[in-house]
Amino acid sequence: MAQVEAPNQQLSPRPSKDTGAVRRKLRFNYFTLEALNGLAAAYYFNYLFFYMRDHFGFDNRNNLTLVALHGFTYMFSSWNAGRFAHKFGHLFSLRLGFAGMGLAMVLAGLVPKIFGYSQGAMFAQCAALLLWTVSMCLTWPTLQALLSHEETPAGMPHTAGMYNIIWAGGAAIAYLTGGALLEKFGGETLFWLPAGLHLIELILLTRLPKTASIAATPQPDVESFAETVPPPHVPHPRAKTFLYLAWLANPFAYIAINGILPVIPKLSANLGLSHASAGFVCSVWFWVRLGAFIWFWLWPGWHYRFRWLLAAFLALGISFATILLSSQIWTLIAAQVAFGLAVGLIYYSSLFYSMDVGESKGRRGGIHEAAIGVGVFSGPTVGVTALYLLPNQANAGIWAISSLLILGLIPFLLIQRRGQRQLPL
């Protein structure tokens, strides 16, 4: 999550009631835009793999290659998104991002009418994905920065928790309902529904400039519940150790996530699941992650506990392999519960420790965001490489990514050992 420097709480004057109301309205608008963006993005991206399978015959190897292309683009685009927003303005960045995502969806929806489902149509869909990816990178970091900029240091954990809950909730709803929507309204719904949501975002965005200019200078909100719960503080060397552990674990979580999503169509077909039932069964880990975010938001007892992070890292690799090797629905669901808890803790740890260390929050938040891109790219790349090298081994990609997750424990434990005198077990 991209962060900006929080204002100095001691130097800020006491806010007026009007200013506090404006700030609350702004936060509500930002969270509304986030919710719409989360629904649109999750619906399109997660079910694109079903669409490519159904209309272009994509298998696991093809879908993993598609995600690797998306991850490579995301990795570099997200790195520069914060600079772009800072130079040209956050609201302009949001307008450009929402417009670009909407345009990509409109173009993708028109492709079947122009090219049918030919090879040219396949490449056109890939081009639409790249346009969507670049545009999306202008939206998430900007929304995150706006929410951070309007919050005080003590209120930052509360805002970050709300942000996590909203985007994770949108992703869970989109995956649960997406399959049924595709079955009822057809494959092109995958593009037109997100396009409509992005249009709503652009309309809502026209209301922001008038109020945003009033609250240009962030001020503490004395009525904020979050300020009554200050973040925990630990000695700086120990905090930095946890920060490095979380920075390392987070890209591995996205390696696992993006090693699973592209192969769900094949897995669901093997289990005899329709689009709708696949959305229901395979959305379990989305809902567990949402529940984990709520739990970690309300209960701070997990902060700076090494065994929690280690358990999450171990569960990540085990549940990843179990999900993809499942031959029965009950094992698939059970493994998703462990996977959702592991991913939830790892992501929240990276976000929280990036924020709580307390120095150069903007740069640290950028590293958190860039780490996501590394995981999105490297997981599918390793998986598809294994499938190309071992074409006769259907599970080669699973074992390659699982091996990568196991290897990630080596630097993880080395970081812990280096700072173990400061780490409470």
C-alpha positions in Angstrom: 0.0 0.0 0.0 1.5 3.3 -1.0 1.9 5.8 1.8 2.6 9.5 2.0 4.1 11.4 4.9 1.5 11.9 7.6 1.2 15.5 9.0 2.8 16.5 12.2 -0.1 16.1 14.6 1.3 18.6 17.2 1.6 21.5 14.7 -1.9 21.1 13.3 -4.5 23.5 14.6 -7.7 22.3 16.1 -10.1 21.5 13.2 -13.4 23.3 12.8 -16.6 21.3 12.7 -16.9 22.1 9.0 -13.4 20.9 8.2 -14.0 17.7 10.1 -17.3 17.1 8.2 -15.5 17.7 4.9 -12.8 15.3 5.7 -15.3 12.6 6.7 -17.1 13.2 3.4 -13.8 12.9 1.5 -12.9 9.6 3.2 -16.4 8.2 2.4 -16.0 9.2 -1.2 -12.5 7.6 -1.4 -13.8 4.4 0.1 -16.7 4.4 -2.3 -14.4 4.7 -5.2 -12.2 1.9 -3.8 -15.2 -0.4 -3.4 -16.3 0.1 -7.0 -12.7 -0.3 -8.2 -12.3 -3.5 -6.2 -15.5 -5.0 -7.6 -14.7 -4.1 -11.2 -11.0 -5.2 -11.1 -11.6 -8.5 -9.3 -14.6 -9.4 -11.6 -12.6 -8.8 -14.8 -9.2 -10.2 -13.8 -10.3 -13.3 -12.0 -12.7 -14.5 -14.6 -10.6 -13.5 -17.6 -9.0 -16.9 -17.3 -12.4 -18.7 -17.7 -13.1 -16.5 -20.7 -9.8 -17.2 -22.4 -10.3 -21.0 -21.7 -13.8 -21.0 -23.1 -13.2 -18.9 -26.2 -9.5 -19.4 -27.1 -8.8 -22.8 -25.6 -6.3 -21.5 -23.0 -4.8 -24.1 -20.8 -2.8 -23.7 -17.6 0.3 -22.8 -19.5 -1.4 -20.1 -21.6 -3.2 -18.5 -18.6 0.0 -18.5 -16.5 1.8 -16.7 -19.4 -1.0 -14.2 -19.5 -0.6 -13.4 -15.8 3.2 -13.2 -16.1 2.7 -10.6 -18.8 0.3 -8.7 -16.6 2.7 -8.9 -13.6 5.6 -7.7 -15.7 3.6 -4.6 -16.8 2.2 -4.1 -13.3 5.7 -4.2 -11.7 7.1 -1.3 -13.6 3.9 0.7 -14.0 3.1 0.7 -10.2 6.7 1.8 -9.5 6.1 5.1 -11.3 2.4 5.6 -10.5 3.1 7.5 -7.3 5.5 9.9 -9.0 3.0 10.5 -11.8 0.2 11.4 -9.3 2.6 13.7 -7.3 3.6 15.5 -10.5 0.2 15.8 -12.3 -2.2 15.7 -9.3 -4.0 12.9 -7.6 -7.5 13.6 -9.0 -6.1 13.8 -12.5 -4.4 10.5 -11.9 -7.7 8.9 -10.8 -9.5 10.3 -13.8 -6.9 9.0 -16.2 -6.8 5.6 -14.5 -10.6 5.1 -14.3 -11.0 6.3 -17.9 -8.2 4.0 -19.1 -9.6 1.0 -17.3 -13.1 1.7 -18.7 -11.7 2.2 -22.2 -9.9 -1.1 -22.0 -13.1 -2.8 -21.0 -15.1 -1.2 -23.8 -12.4 -2.2 -26.4 -12.4 -5.8 -25.0 -16.2 -5.9 -25.2 -16.1 -4.8 -28.9 -13.4 -7.3 -29.9 -15.8 -10.2 -30.5 -18.0 -8.0 -32.6 -15.0 -7.0 -34.8 -12.7 -10.0 -34.8 -15.0 -12.8 -33.5 -12.9 -15.3 -31.6 -9.9 -15.5 -34.0 -6.3 -15.4 -33.2 -6.4 -11.7 -33.8 -9.1 -11.4 -31.2 -6.9 -13.2 -28.7 -4.0 -10.8 -29.2 -6.5 -7.9 -29.0 -7.7 -9.2 -25.6 -4.1 -9.4 -24.4 -3.6 -5.8 -25.5 -6.7 -4.7 -23.6 -5.4 -6.4 -20.5 -2.1 -4.4 -20.8 -4.0 -1.1 -21.2 -6.2 -2.1 -18.2 -3.1 -3.0 -16.1 -1.3 0.3 -16.8 -4.4 2.3 -16.1 -5.2 0.4 -12.9 -1.7 1.3 -11.5 -2.8 4.9 -11.6 -5.8 4.2 -9.3 -4.8 2.0 -6.3 -1.6 3.9 -5.2 -3.5 7.2 -5.7 -6.5 6.2 -3.6 -4.1 4.8 -0.9 -2.1 8.1 -0.9 -5.3 10.2 -0.6 -6.5 8.2 2.4 -3.1 8.3 4.0 -2.8 12.1 3.4 -6.1 12.8 5.1 -5.2 10.8 8.2 -3.1 11.4 11.3 -0.3 9.0 12.4 -2.5 7.6 15.2 -5.4 7.1 12.9 -3.4 5.5 10.1 -3.9 1.8 11.3 -7.6 2.4 11.5 -7.8 3.8 7.9 -5.5 1.0 6.6 -7.7 -1.6 8.2 -10.8 -0.1 6.6 -9.1 0.0 3.2 -8.1 -3.7 3.4 -11.6 -4.8 4.4 -13.2 -2.8 1.6 -11.0 -4.1 -1.3 -11.0 -7.6 0.1 -14.8 -7.6 0.5 -15.1 -6.4 -3.1 -12.8 -9.2 -4.4 -14.8 -11.8 -2.4 -18.2 -10.7 -3.7 -16.9 -10.5 -7.3 -15.5 -14.1 -7.2 -18.6 -15.5 -5.5 -21.0 -14.0 -8.0 -18.9 -13.7 -11.2 -19.4 -17.3 -12.4 -23.2 -17.1 -12.1 -23.3 -13.7 -13.9 -21.2 -15.2 -16.8 -23.6 -18.1 -17.1 -26.7 -16.0 -17.1 -25.7 -13.0 -19.2 -22.8 -14.4 -21.4 -19.0 -14.0 -21.6 -19.0 -10.4 -22.7 -20.5 -9.4 -19.3 -16.9 -9.8 -18.1 -16.2 -6.5 -19.9 -19.4 -4.5 -19.9 -20.1 -4.7 -16.2 -16.7 -3.4 -15.1 -17.0 -0.7 -17.8 -20.2 0.5 -16.2 -18.6 0.5 -12.8 -15.7 2.6 -14.1 -18.2 5.1 -15.6 -19.9 5.5 -12.2 -16.4 6.1 -10.7 -15.8 8.9 -13.2 -19.2 10.5 -12.4 -18.5 10.3 -8.7 -15.1 11.8 -9.2 -16.5 15.0 -10.6 -17.9 15.7 -7.1 -14.5 15.5 -5.5 -12.5 18.7 -6.5 -14.9 21.1 -4.8 -14.5 19.4 -1.4 -10.9 18.2 -1.9 -9.7 21.8 -2.2 -11.3 22.7 1.2 -9.4 20.0 3.1 -6.1 20.3 1.2 -4.2 20.6 4.5 -4.7 17.4 6.6 -5.7 18.0 10.2 -6.4 15.6 13.1 -10.0 14.7 13.7 -10.5 14.8 17.5 -13.6 12.7 17.1 -11.8 9.9 15.3 -12.1 6.6 17.1 -8.8 5.5 15.7 -6.9 8.2 17.6 -7.9 6.5 20.9 -6.0 3.4 19.8 -2.4 4.4 19.0 -0.2 1.9 17.2 2.2 -0.2 19.2 5.8 0.9 19.3 8.8 -1.4 19.8 12.6 -0.7 19.7 13.5 0.4 16.2 16.0 -2.4 15.4 13.4 -5.0 16.2 10.7 -3.2 14.3 12.9 -3.0 11.2 13.6 -6.8 11.4 9.8 -7.4 11.3 9.6 -5.0 8.4 12.2 -6.9 6.4 10.5 -10.2 7.2 7.1 -8.9 6.0 8.6 -7.3 2.9 10.1 -10.7 2.0 7.0 -12.7 2.8 4.5 -10.5 0.9 5.8 -11.2 -2.7 5.8 -14.9 -1.9 2.1 -14.6 -0.9 1.4 -13.1 -4.3 3.5 -15.8 -6.0 1.1 -18.3 -4.5 -2.0 -16.3 -5.3 -1.1 -15.8 -8.9 0.0 -19.4 -9.2 -3.5 -20.4 -8.2 -5.9 -18.0 -10.0 -4.9 -18.8 -13.6 -5.3 -22.6 -13.1 -8.7 -22.5 -11.3 -10.6 -23.0 -14.6 -8.7 -26.3 -15.2 -9.1 -27.3 -11.5 -12.8 -26.6 -11.5 -13.3 -28.6 -14.7 -11.5 -31.5 -13.2 -13.8 -31.4 -10.2 -16.9 -31.1 -12.5 -17.8 -27.6 -11.4 -19.7 -25.1 -13.5 -18.8 -21.4 -13.7 -21.3 -20.6 -11.0 -20.3 -23.4 -8.6 -16.6 -22.7 -9.2 -17.3 -19.1 -8.1 -19.0 -20.4 -5.0 -16.4 -23.1 -4.0 -13.2 -21.4 -5.0 -14.1 -18.1 -3.4 -13.7 -19.5 0.1 -10.2 -18.2 0.6 -11.3 -14.7 -0.5 -13.9 -14.7 2.3 -11.4 -16.1 4.8 -8.9 -13.4 3.9 -11.6 -10.8 4.5 -12.3 -12.3 7.9 -8.6 -12.3 8.7 -8.4 -8.6 7.8 -11.2 -7.8 10.1 -9.7 -9.9 12.9 -6.2 -8.3 12.5 -7.8 -4.9 12.3 -9.7 -5.3 15.6 -7.1 -7.3 17.6 -3.5 -6.0 17.8 -2.1 -9.0 19.6 -0.5 -10.4 16.4 1.8 -7.4 16.1 5.6 -8.2 16.3 5.1 -11.9 16.9 7.6 -13.9 14.8 5.9 -17.3 15.2 2.7 -15.9 13.6 4.6 -14.8 10.5 6.5 -18.1 10.4 3.3 -20.1 10.7 1.7 -18.1 7.9 4.7 -18.7 5.6 4.7 -22.4 6.3 0.9 -22.6 5.8 1.2 -20.7 2.6 3.3 -23.3 0.8 1.4 -26.3 2.2 -2.1 -24.9 1.4 -1.0 -23.8 -2.1 0.0 -27.3 -3.1 -3.0 -28.9 -1.4 -5.4 -26.5 -3.3 -4.0 -27.3 -6.7 -3.7 -31.1 -6.1 -7.1 -31.5 -4.6 -9.3 -34.2 -6.0 -12.2 -33.7 -3.7 -14.1 -30.5 -2.9 -13.8 -30.8 0.9 -9.9 -30.8 0.7 -10.1 -27.9 -1.6 -12.2 -25.9 0.9 -10.1 -26.9 3.9 -6.9 -25.9 2.2 -8.5 -22.5 1.2 -9.2 -21.7 4.8 -5.5 -22.1 5.7 -4.5 -20.2 2.6 -6.8 -17.3 3.3 -5.5 -16.9 6.8 -1.9 -17.1 5.7 -2.3 -14.6 2.9 -4.3 -12.3 5.2 -1.6 -12.1 7.9 1.3 -11.8 5.5 -0.3 -8.9 3.5 -1.5 -7.1 6.6 2.0 -7.5 8.2 3.7 -5.9 5.2 1.2 -3.0 5.2 1.3 -2.5 9.0 5.0 -2.7 9.5 5.7 -0.4 6.5 3.5 2.1 8.2 4.6 1.6 11.8 8.3 1.8 11.5 7.8 5.5 11.2 10.4 6.8 8.8 10.1 7.6 5.1 6.6 6.2 4.9 6.2 7.1 1.2 9.3 5.2 0.2 8.4 2.2 2.4 4.9 2.1 1.0 6.3 2.1 -2.5 8.4 -0.9 -1.7 5.4 -2.7 -0.3 3.5 -2.0 -3.6 6.5 -3.0 -5.8 6.9 -6.3 -3.9 3.4 -7.2 -4.9 4.3 -6.7 -8.6 7.4 -8.9 -8.1 5.2 -11.7 -6.8 2.5 -11.3 -9.5 5.2 -11.7 -12.2 7.6 -14.2 -10.7 5.1 -16.9 -9.6 3.4 -17.5 -12.9 6.8 -17.1 -14.7 8.3 -20.0 -12.7 5.2 -22.1 -13.2 4.9 -21.6 -16.9 8.7 -22.2 -17.4 8.4 -25.5 -15.6 5.4 -26.5 -17.8 7.4 -25.6 -21.0 10.5 -27.5 -19.8 8.5 -30.5 -18.7 5.5 -30.6 -21.0 4.6 -34.2 -20.1 4.3 -33.4 -16.4 0.9 -31.9 -15.8 1.9 -30.8 -12.2 5.3 -29.4 -13.0 4.1 -25.9 -12.5 2.7 -26.7 -9.1 5.9 -28.3 -7.9 8.1 -25.5 -9.3 6.1 -22.8 -7.5 5.9 -24.9 -4.3 9.7 -25.3 -4.4 10.1 -21.6 -4.8 7.9 -21.0 -1.7 10.0 -23.5 0.3 13.2 -21.8 -0.8 11.8 -18.5 0.4 12.0 -19.8 4.0 15.9 -19.7 3.8 16.3 -15.9 3.6 13.3 -15.5 5.9 15.0 -17.5 8.6 18.3 -15.8 8.0 16.7 -12.4 8.6 15.1 -13.8 11.8 18.4 -15.2 13.0 20.2 -11.9 12.4 17.7 -10.0 14.5 16.7 -12.8 16.9 17.9 -11.1 20.0 15.2 -8.4 19.5 12.4 -10.8 18.4 9.9 -12.0 21.0 8.9 -15.6 20.3 
